[in-house]
């Protein structure tokens, strides 16, 4: 199990470019199963979750070629459906949350798919009902083997349908969308997710020959086509990494520039950090964060304590809640952090409390942070429970007084590409122990 040793108190300086978006990469890479023709995807992040998905597709018979550091070619001409029945597939796909999005393309193109309960972060229940109910409405049958915990899906014919999703699930919308593009007739998806990464998937599918309208809204209409062709697509920069860098700059009182952020796709993320008192300036498509000795949390207009809560897009992405919480510990003032989606994502705050943070965990979904101003946190030893908590703990360690140790950093590596090397180039002092 790899670990980070972090020397706290180092100021950062310089420029850093965000990696390609992990969540988009997992969606668009699964979409290559929809066509036998070549699909080229640019700006793919070199991280564990994405690399494991690419490897899984290769084992399934998809021809994968790395054209450059961040560009891959995929050609799913000879997919081996028998591989889906092997213990190797069940083991590999079970360890990867993004593997759930191969169901839609496989059912759409081949009429069947199998999948064990997917893995990923231990942040609470992450149900798949939205995926399965939507695909069932298109004509697929689901059989769940409780003993083996395997989902078997089959469809003799897929037909377009109207559906109102019970939740605006991003991966659920993506899976249903990729099934519907090859279904006969029109499909209408209401209460669809509309995150930028979902919009990117729609744009790629339309390049491949799909007929999707309503992109960017929560009402998608898909006119099914008989087949899809090849295309080239470029992934957006990762908004979660961008938010993480903003938080790091604020916590360490550093001046940095985040390059090529696709600012117009960031939604309310910049303004949310501004409400915590963090100054940031848009310069073209870059974000400049000046060094701040202190920052103060805003209040609501009537003077009451600010609440920051996640919500479906264009609301605040839940993946930044952990970062915003740790950033608030070094601000002046108080804020209520409300993480609505996952009931275990806030359980890492006990580690921040051990470091000296003033946090009241109200319940599994809410925490009140009482900002103490720029007072160095205490160095400690901790273990990363998931990707986003892991980066939050890394940020805390970077502003702590002394050396901190973070174990189980494979969780961080799942979502952040060479994060130690890139931050060390800005002036951080992070040592990786394998």
Order of alpha helices (4+ residues) and beta strands (2+ residues): beta-beta-alpha-beta-alpha-beta-beta-alpha-alpha-beta-alpha-beta-beta-beta-alpha-beta-alpha-beta-beta-beta-alpha-beta-alpha-beta-beta-beta-alpha-beta-alpha-beta-beta-beta-beta-alpha-beta-beta-alpha-alpha-beta
